[in-house]
Amino acid sequence: MIDGLHKQFLTNVIYSRYAQLIINERIKSGHFKIPVHLALGHEIISEALCTAMRTTDQLLCTHRNIHYQLGRGAKLSEILAEFKLSKDGLAKGLGGSMNLSNPKGSIVYTSSILGNNLCVGLGFALTKKIKKEDGVIFIVTGDGAMEEGAFYETIENARNMDLPIVILVENNNWSLASQINERRKPIDLHELANSLGANYSLLSSNNIIDYYEKINTIREKVNSLKLIEIIEVQLTTLGGWIIQHDDFPNGKYVNYHAGKAPKVTLDNGPILLYDANDPLFLMRENFGEDNFTIIDTIVRSKLNGYMNI
């Protein structure tokens, strides 16, 4: 059997995937009245970051935050209730999906406004400095929000004020319904970070052990030296499909932004894509099929009451 930390990673990532699949089935059945953003394929970066966080750290999220909520200990029952705007929800039904904060899980702010959490995160970091408090501010953003002026201004001001900030850019190549090459020229984040005096790291292996170790090291460096680091994570948001259209006779790949992943079903298990683009497929390969099957069975049994939609 795998050791304690690896077992924790495997358990939490499989749980996060199943929780989202369960929510996806409820979205398809019209269960919610609010827009919900899934993060299928994003599970290992959230688990690695949430595990690396210390009690003195704080996390600020975007509209796509469900994987971080689960990573910071939110229960599926609390999230389902929140999406129903119930008082039993994670934020008493007041946050919904896109603005869901979770202070008990150190998720102190979440915003549906593109790039908004960057500026607010800067304020949280400045507050830490003024109060002489320990800890790091983690801010999650994406390849769409980094096109906003707030992205550059946050980096510049954090660098000038020596604030302990980690900006995590989830680069899934999509902003709403457009791919990067459909809306702009490429932006070299490494060169941009260098030009502003910020550190830069790239995560692209979909290996959770590698991600955790690197984020943990970065977190310690940022906390001790009071500097800013940009971590770019290249990942694939799973659940897209091919459409046929007169303008695209060979078909066009569509990556949903919000709502249901219509081609994804709970019945097929947690692995959605049998290649390196699906982090659960890689975890099964790296941790062994027997270990994966054991943990998968345990997680499914715990969620059995939610499986029948």
Secondary structure, DSSP 8 states (H G I E B T S, - for coil): ---HHHHHHHHHHHHHHHHHHHHHHHHHTT--SS-----TT-HHHHHHHHHH--TT-EEEE-S--HHHHHHTT--HHHHHHHHTT-TTSTTTTSSTTTT--BGGGTEEEE-SSTTHHHHHHHHHHHHHHHHT----EEEEEETTGGGSHHHHHHHHHHHHHT--EEEEEEE-SEETTEEHHHHS----HHHHHHHTT-EEEEE-S--HHHHHHHHHHHHHHHHHHT-EEEEEEE------EEEEETTEEEEEEE---SS--TT--GGG-S---SSTTSHHHHHHHHH-HHHHHHHHHHHHHHTHHHH--
